[in-house]
Amino acid sequence: MIALLSVGPFALPMIWWHPKLKVAWKVVITLATLVLTWMAYQAMIAALKQLEEQMKLLRKSGLI
């Protein structure tokens, strides 16, 4: 669980190699990880766009 929270999808092979975990749980964990990774990616893109807009406003105002 710590690996998933730390490195996200890079920890998925450890999930799939776990011998005692049922396949259904592996699929659920994989899908949840992929959805959360996609959401984090979208949030990062939105934050970068907002930062870019703020930088444009600062440049127009002459503060930078």
ChimeraX commands (.cxc) that place a marker at each C-alpha (Angstrom):
marker #1 position 0.00,0.00,0.00 radius 0.5
marker #1 position 2.87,2.37,0.79 radius 0.5
marker #1 position 4.39,1.69,-2.62 radius 0.5
marker #1 position 1.11,2.54,-4.38 radius 0.5
marker #1 position 0.81,5.80,-2.48 radius 0.5
marker #1 position 4.45,6.67,-3.13 radius 0.5
marker #1 position 4.98,5.79,-6.78 radius 0.5
marker #1 position 1.47,5.11,-8.07 radius 0.5
marker #1 position 1.28,3.01,-11.21 radius 0.5
marker #1 position 4.93,1.98,-10.96 radius 0.5
marker #1 position 3.93,-0.25,-8.03 radius 0.5
marker #1 position 1.33,-2.19,-10.02 radius 0.5
marker #1 position 3.70,-5.06,-10.94 radius 0.5
marker #1 position 4.11,-5.74,-7.22 radius 0.5
marker #1 position 0.33,-6.03,-6.93 radius 0.5
marker #1 position 0.09,-8.42,-9.86 radius 0.5
marker #1 position 2.96,-10.60,-8.61 radius 0.5
marker #1 position 1.40,-10.96,-5.14 radius 0.5
marker #1 position 0.48,-14.68,-4.97 radius 0.5
marker #1 position -2.24,-14.48,-2.28 radius 0.5
marker #1 position -4.22,-11.59,-3.78 radius 0.5
marker #1 position -7.25,-12.58,-5.85 radius 0.5
marker #1 position -7.44,-11.48,-9.47 radius 0.5
marker #1 position -10.60,-9.46,-8.83 radius 0.5
marker #1 position -8.81,-7.37,-6.20 radius 0.5
marker #1 position -5.85,-6.92,-8.53 radius 0.5
marker #1 position -8.16,-5.54,-11.23 radius 0.5
marker #1 position -9.93,-3.22,-8.76 radius 0.5
marker #1 position -6.63,-1.90,-7.38 radius 0.5
marker #1 position -5.27,-1.42,-10.90 radius 0.5
marker #1 position -8.35,0.49,-12.06 radius 0.5
marker #1 position -8.41,2.66,-8.94 radius 0.5
marker #1 position -4.72,3.46,-9.35 radius 0.5
marker #1 position -5.17,4.37,-13.00 radius 0.5
marker #1 position -8.19,6.59,-12.27 radius 0.5
marker #1 position -6.38,8.39,-9.44 radius 0.5
marker #1 position -3.31,8.83,-11.63 radius 0.5
marker #1 position -5.45,10.32,-14.42 radius 0.5
marker #1 position -7.16,12.67,-11.96 radius 0.5
marker #1 position -3.78,13.81,-10.59 radius 0.5
marker #1 position -2.55,14.40,-14.13 radius 0.5
marker #1 position -5.60,16.49,-14.99 radius 0.5
marker #1 position -5.21,18.52,-11.79 radius 0.5
marker #1 position -1.55,19.16,-12.61 radius 0.5
marker #1 position -2.42,20.34,-16.12 radius 0.5
marker #1 position -5.10,22.69,-14.75 radius 0.5
marker #1 position -2.67,24.09,-12.16 radius 0.5
marker #1 position -0.02,24.70,-14.82 radius 0.5
marker #1 position -2.53,26.51,-17.05 radius 0.5
marker #1 position -3.59,28.69,-14.14 radius 0.5
marker #1 position 0.05,29.43,-13.31 radius 0.5
marker #1 position 0.67,30.39,-16.91 radius 0.5
marker #1 position -2.29,32.79,-16.83 radius 0.5
marker #1 position -1.03,34.36,-13.61 radius 0.5
marker #1 position 2.43,34.79,-15.12 radius 0.5
marker #1 position 0.89,36.54,-18.14 radius 0.5
marker #1 position -0.96,38.94,-15.84 radius 0.5
marker #1 position 2.21,39.68,-13.88 radius 0.5
marker #1 position 4.13,40.36,-17.08 radius 0.5
marker #1 position 1.42,42.72,-18.33 radius 0.5
marker #1 position 1.43,44.61,-15.05 radius 0.5
marker #1 position 5.19,45.04,-15.21 radius 0.5
marker #1 position 5.96,43.26,-11.95 radius 0.5
marker #1 position 8.14,40.73,-13.71 radius 0.5
marker link #1:1,2 radius 0.2
marker link #1:2,3 radius 0.2
marker link #1:3,4 radius 0.2
marker link #1:4,5 radius 0.2
marker link #1:5,6 radius 0.2
marker link #1:6,7 radius 0.2
marker link #1:7,8 radius 0.2
marker link #1:8,9 radius 0.2
marker link #1:9,10 radius 0.2
marker link #1:10,11 radius 0.2
marker link #1:11,12 radius 0.2
marker link #1:12,13 radius 0.2
marker link #1:13,14 radius 0.2
marker link #1:14,15 radius 0.2
marker link #1:15,16 radius 0.2
marker link #1:16,17 radius 0.2
marker link #1:17,18 radius 0.2
marker link #1:18,19 radius 0.2
marker link #1:19,20 radius 0.2
marker link #1:20,21 radius 0.2
marker link #1:21,22 radius 0.2
marker link #1:22,23 radius 0.2
marker link #1:23,24 radius 0.2
marker link #1:24,25 radius 0.2
marker link #1:25,26 radius 0.2
marker link #1:26,27 radius 0.2
marker link #1:27,28 radius 0.2
marker link #1:28,29 radius 0.2
marker link #1:29,30 radius 0.2
marker link #1:30,31 radius 0.2
marker link #1:31,32 radius 0.2
marker link #1:32,33 radius 0.2
marker link #1:33,34 radius 0.2
marker link #1:34,35 radius 0.2
marker link #1:35,36 radius 0.2
marker link #1:36,37 radius 0.2
marker link #1:37,38 radius 0.2
marker link #1:38,39 radius 0.2
marker link #1:39,40 radius 0.2
marker link #1:40,41 radius 0.2
marker link #1:41,42 radius 0.2
marker link #1:42,43 radius 0.2
marker link #1:43,44 radius 0.2
marker link #1:44,45 radius 0.2
marker link #1:45,46 radius 0.2
marker link #1:46,47 radius 0.2
marker link #1:47,48 radius 0.2
marker link #1:48,49 radius 0.2
marker link #1:49,50 radius 0.2
marker link #1:50,51 radius 0.2
marker link #1:51,52 radius 0.2
marker link #1:52,53 radius 0.2
marker link #1:53,54 radius 0.2
marker link #1:54,55 radius 0.2
marker link #1:55,56 radius 0.2
marker link #1:56,57 radius 0.2
marker link #1:57,58 radius 0.2
marker link #1:58,59 radius 0.2
marker link #1:59,60 radius 0.2
marker link #1:60,61 radius 0.2
marker link #1:61,62 radius 0.2
marker link #1:62,63 radius 0.2
marker link #1:63,64 radius 0.2
view
